[in-house]
Amino acid sequence: MNYKAIMKYGRGAFSMVLSAVFAVSVASSVAAAPKKDKYLFLTGSTPQFAAPVVAVEKGWCKDMGLDVEIRKFTSGGVAAQSFIAGQGDFMDTGDWPAVRTWLLTQDKDDPIVGLAPDAYYGDLTVIMAKSEIKDPKQLKGKKIGVWLGTTSEFFAGLYLDKHGVPLDSVKYVNVQPAEMVPALDSGDLDAFVMWQPFGWKSQEVSGNKVHELSTAEGYFTEFVVVSTRKSLLDNDPDAAKVMIQCMKKGGEWAAKNQQEASKIVGDFFKIPPETVMKMISVMNMDPTFSTKFRKDMDDLNNFMMSKDQSKSRINWNKHFDARGLETADPMLVK
C-alpha cells in the first residue's frame, strides 16, 4: 500500500483503498469457485455427524458456493467402504474407519486423506451388558457384539485390554447397530459395544435386564473426521476450503442453538430431538487440526497395531492434508 499517495490525496483516497481491500477480502472468502455443480458427502446415520448436517440443511454450504448432497449409510465405516469404491467427494466417519481408510489407500494413485476433524467427545460410545455382568472380568467366555472395522471394535479391545481380559477369551460377534439391541435383549449376546443412541435404546427396550457397564470416558476421546481424495485438494481446493468453512459454521451454530439444531438433525436422521440433544450437548464440534487430535489418533492406531489390526503408523505429512484447513482459516492448524 502506497501510504505517501494516501497522504497526498487525503482521507477520501484512504477510504477508497480500504473499501477495495475489503471487497477483495470478502470475494476471496465467500465467492469461492468449486468446480462441480454438486458434491456428494457420505456419512453415517447418527447425530455425531451434526455439524455438516446442520450446515447443509441450513443452506450455508450452498450460500458459499458449494452445493452438497449428504448420503446416509448405516455407519461411517460403511460410508468409508463406499468412498473407497469410488463414491462421493467427502466422507465423515469415526476415527478408526478414517485411519483404516488412509492406510488402505496410501499407495493408490489417488489416496484418501484426512481433511478436518469434525467433532470429539468421550462418553458417547458405550458397553451394554446383561445386568448380572458387573465386572469386566466376567466377560471372559462371553459373546460380545461389535461391528468390526468401526470404532466399536477399537473400544472393545481397549476396554478388555485395560482390565486384563485377553481378546481370545471372548467371542466377538460382528453385528450391525440396529441388531445389537434385540440380540442383547434375547440373550443371543451377553454384551455389546456401540455408540449412542443404541445404548439408550437398549435400556428402553430391555429395562433392568441390561445396564451400562462403561462408557468411553476415561478410556479414549473419540473423534469424527472428514476425509477426501487427494485429487480434490490438488484440483478443486475451493471445494475443500468451503466444505470446512460451512462445517465449522454448522458446528458453532449447533453448539449455541442446541434445541433448534437437535430438531434439524433429528428430522434428518429420524431420531427424536430429545435424544439428539443429549448427544449434541456433550459434543465439541471443533475442526482444529490440533496436537490433541494427532496424539489421540496416534494412540488409537498404535493400540490397533499392537493387536495386529493395523500395519503401519500414521504419517501426518502423508495421510492428512492440511491445505484445506490452512486456506479456510490458518488458526485451525496448530
PAKE-924861 format. One record per residue (C-alpha): x, y, z; residue in one letter. Coordinates in steps of 0.02 Angstrom, whole numbers, padded with zeros to 5 digits, always signed. Example, Ala and Ser with C-alpha at 12.3 -4.5 7.8 and 13.67 -1.06 7.14 Angstrom:
+00615-00225+00390a/+00684-00053+00357s/
***
This chain:
+00000+00000+00000m/+00071+00172-00051n/+00049+00275+00107y/+00130+00431+00028k/-00006+00430-00105a/-00139+00413+00028i/-00069+00563+00123m/-00062+00663-00039k/-00242+00632-00091y/-00316+00631+00084g/-00441+00530+00182r/-00556+00503+00033g/-00422+00404-00056a/-00386+00306+00103f/-00570+00259+00119s/-00574+00203-00062m/-00421+00093-00035v/-00497+00014+00120l/-00658-00018+00028s/-00565-00102-00115a/-00464-00210+00004v/-00622-00260+00098f/-00711-00304-00064a/-00568-00416-00120v/-00563-00499+00052s/-00749-00535+00052v/-00742-00601-00126a/-00600-00720-00085s/-00683-00788+00072s/-00863-00802+00012v/-00866-00813-00177a/-00759-00969-00189a/-00773-01064-00351a/-00789-01253-00328p/-00781-01341-00496k/-00930-01459-00488k/-01116-01421-00487d/-01146-01541-00342k/-01038-01631-00214y/-01079-01793-00126l/-01044-01807+00060f/-01052-01984+00134l/-01092-02003+00317t/-01161-02119+00450g/-01337-02105+00520s/-01318-02040+00697t/-01306-01865+00774p/-01116-01874+00791q/-01117-01801+00615f/-01219-01649+00666a/-01103-01510+00606a/-01108-01545+00418p/-01292-01593+00426v/-01338-01426+00505v/-01229-01332+00381a/-01307-01417+00229v/-01486-01414+00294e/-01474-01228+00337k/-01412-01194+00161g/-01246-01118+00215w/-01136-01227+00104c/-01241-01181-00047k/-01235-00997+00000d/-01045-01011-00001m/-01044-01088-00175g/-01043-01273-00130l/-01198-01375-00170d/-01187-01529-00058v/-01294-01684-00051e/-01275-01793+00104i/-01295-01980+00078r/-01326-02079+00238k/-01255-02252+00274f/-01280-02370+00420t/-01116-02309+00494s/-00964-02208+00449g/-00872-02371+00421g/-00996-02423+00286v/-00984-02249+00211a/-00795-02273+00203a/-00816-02435+00105q/-00920-02344-00025s/-00797-02200-00029f/-00652-02319-00060i/-00755-02396-00201a/-00763-02225-00286g/-00924-02145-00223q/-00927-01968-00156g/-00815-01817-00136d/-00808-01810+00054f/-00838-01938+00190m/-00871-01918+00376d/-00825-02063+00489t/-00767-02109+00662g/-00581-02109+00698d/-00538-02292+00668w/-00628-02304+00499p/-00538-02144+00448a/-00366-02212+00493v/-00402-02379+00409r/-00454-02289+00250t/-00299-02179+00246w/-00184-02327+00269l/-00278-02441+00149l/-00269-02314+00007t/-00099-02236+00043q/-00015-02318-00106d/-00157-02289-00229k/-00145-02164-00371d/-00272-02054-00283d/-00259-02088-00095p/-00392-02038+00030i/-00326-01914+00158v/-00390-01826+00312g/-00467-01656+00280l/-00526-01596+00452a/-00586-01658+00621p/-00774-01638+00639d/-00813-01668+00823a/-00747-01756+00977y/-00819-01824+01139y/-00782-01951+01274g/-00943-02035+01329d/-01048-02073+01175l/-00979-02247+01146t/-01042-02373+01273v/-01032-02553+01330i/-01203-02625+01367m/-01210-02791+01460a/-01331-02910+01543k/-01372-02845+01716s/-01281-02989+01803e/-01114-02940+01722i/-01045-02813+01844k/-00858-02834+01820d/-00757-02831+01658p/-00677-02998+01701k/-00850-03077+01694q/-00842-03050+01506l/-00723-03197+01488k/-00806-03332+01386g/-00948-03216+01337k/-01016-03161+01167k/-00986-02977+01136i/-01067-02886+00992g/-00951-02768+00897v/-00954-02701+00722w/-00786-02747+00650l/-00697-02606+00562g/-00782-02470+00666t/-00730-02378+00823t/-00833-02503+00925s/-00701-02634+00882e/-00563-02521+00947f/-00653-02479+01110f/-00697-02661+01143a/-00514-02711+01125g/-00452-02564+01228l/-00576-02594+01369y/-00537-02779+01381l/-00350-02746+01374d/-00359-02616+01513k/-00446-02742+01625h/-00332-02888+01587g/-00458-02987+01484v/-00370-03074+01338p/-00454-03046+01171l/-00451-03233+01135d/-00551-03265+01295s/-00707-03181+01224v/-00806-03212+01066k/-00831-03062+00954y/-00994-03067+00856v/-00995-02950+00706n/-01165-02864+00722v/-01238-02707+00646q/-01301-02575+00769p/-01488-02600+00746a/-01468-02788+00776e/-01372-02768+00939m/-01518-02708+01043v/-01634-02858+01009p/-01487-02979+01016a/-01441-02923+01192l/-01623-02923+01244d/-01649-03102+01184s/-01487-03165+01261g/-01401-03201+01095d/-01268-03078+01154l/-01200-03055+01329d/-01141-02878+01293a/-01115-02758+01150f/-01003-02610+01114v/-01082-02471+01013m/-01107-02285+01002w/-01260-02192+01062q/-01406-02187+01043p/-01405-02379+01038f/-01359-02394+01221g/-01508-02287+01272w/-01618-02386+01154k/-01561-02547+01236s/-01610-02483+01408q/-01777-02427+01339e/-01812-02598+01263v/-01740-02713+01397s/-01761-02614+01557g/-01671-02690+01706n/-01616-02842+01604k/-01468-02738+01544v/-01358-02598+01607h/-01220-02482+01550e/-01059-02568+01600l/-00948-02425+01542s/-00935-02276+01428t/-00777-02224+01336a/-00749-02082+01459e/-00576-02104+01534g/-00525-02233+01404y/-00511-02129+01246f/-00578-01973+01161t/-00672-02018+01003e/-00652-01905+00852f/-00763-01889+00700v/-00659-01849+00546v/-00695-01786+00371v/-00585-01858+00234s/-00572-01828+00048t/-00470-01880-00103r/-00301-01801-00128k/-00351-01757-00305s/-00489-01644-00240l/-00363-01544-00138l/-00247-01537-00289d/-00376-01490-00420n/-00526-01416-00329d/-00455-01328-00175p/-00602-01207-00159d/-00719-01353-00130a/-00612-01413+00015a/-00600-01237+00085k/-00787-01205+00080v/-00830-01377+00149m/-00726-01339+00303i/-00794-01163+00321q/-00977-01213+00311c/-00950-01364+00425m/-00865-01251+00552k/-01013-01131+00544k/-01134-01277+00566g/-01042-01339+00721g/-01029-01168+00801e/-01213-01131+00769w/-01269-01302+00834a/-01171-01277+00996a/-01258-01111+01027k/-01431-01164+00966n/-01443-01342+01030q/-01632-01355+01033q/-01656-01299+00853e/-01504-01398+00796a/-01573-01554+00881s/-01734-01538+00782k/-01640-01515+00617i/-01526-01664+00650v/-01668-01769+00722g/-01776-01740+00568d/-01631-01783+00453f/-01586-01946+00542f/-01763-01989+00601k/-01709-01984+00783i/-01809-01899+00922p/-01741-01723+00951p/-01727-01751+01139e/-01607-01895+01103t/-01507-01786+00984v/-01498-01651+01118m/-01418-01773+01241k/-01281-01802+01113m/-01253-01627+01046i/-01239-01559+01222s/-01081-01660+01256v/-01001-01646+01084m/-00861-01525+01045n/-00883-01483+00861m/-00710-01410+00833d/-00621-01436+00665p/-00449-01385+00731t/-00304-01494+00674f/-00229-01495+00848s/-00092-01583+00945t/-00227-01673+01045k/-00310-01736+00887f/-00147-01805+00818r/-00096-01884+00983k/-00264-01968+01011d/-00268-02035+00834m/-00090-02098+00852d/-00135-02183+01017d/-00283-02269+00934l/-00183-02330+00786n/-00035-02385+00894n/-00152-02490+01000f/-00227-02571+00846m/-00051-02605+00782m/-00012-02693+00947s/-00162-02807+00911k/-00110-02837+00729d/-00260-02741+00665q/-00156-02602+00586s/+00002-02621+00485k/+00086-02451+00493s/+00096-02289+00590r/+00007-02130+00538i/+00119-02015+00437n/+00037-01846+00463w/+00126-01770+00314n/+00058-01908+00202k/-00108-01964+00274h/-00180-01794+00319f/-00180-01644+00203d/-00196-01480+00299a/-00206-01369+00144r/-00395-01355+00157g/-00387-01301+00338l/-00247-01178+00306e/-00345-01089+00170t/-00511-01097+00265a/-00435-01023+00423d/-00248-01033+00467p/-00296-01034+00652m/-00369-01208+00628l/-00194-01282+00608v/-00098-01295+00771k/
***
